[in-house]
């Protein structure tokens, strides 16, 4: 794991008679990166097959990681799933937990699969959930595959036993893509802003500094000692004081110069608010239904009326799509 701050130490050029003490020296610590910051996702927008099944236009494993990219994204998905679960009547063919996982896959992954498990008479005994992250459409008609590349496991489902529900994509018809995909970058931006503020806080409320020394030091060992002390002061619970003694030193012989001033919270709040609005717009979810605190004195409107309108415009169409299972 990389260090939570970026700090540089520089020993300035000294006069010729002083340069023999130690050469100019600069070092820095690397920046941590978000695990979810995967810009190469856009490179996967194509369909190809390996002779048995088609690969999705987006890597399903990466897509599943974005489920927790933002509280607004997960809350919007969870709200729709809860409203759908509230309307479903469990039966011996479709259990409540199977339906919930099916609905979650449809909203998060853009694809949802149910396997028809037959009884001894050849009729449907029950419907089982096939995770979208592991289910692939075969090149043969009505054939689907279950695959786990990490373990090397794969098997083909019996033809005609998998029902696929997808959110249509305009570029191809084999797999669906989630409607919220247009807000993926906004979600990553929100996550990066939060990680930056967290690193900034853990770093002692500063964004790094240049430790500038213009006084002649005793020897290179003194420089190394200062470098070691600065390096050991990084991290949680490591706030330390440091004494540097230079006989007959000048007032400005040692200076700490901040790299950047990020004390203002306005920019962070603006990024969070803009990215939140983008995600809620992509989900078409009213902020009042997912716990967003209103900033205006008038609030966000009537909760009941907002819920009814949201249910009619968003949940009812999803339920009608799910009824295709009965066709």
Beta strands, then each sheet from edge to edge (+ up, - down):
strand 1: 8-11
strand 2: 26-27
strand 3: 111-118
strand 4: 124-130
strand 5: 135-137
strand 6: 144-148
strand 7: 153-156
strand 8: 162-166
strand 9: 209-213
strand 10: 254-258
sheet 1: 2+ 1- 9- 10+
sheet 2: 4+ 3- 8+
sheet 3: 5+ 6- 7+
end
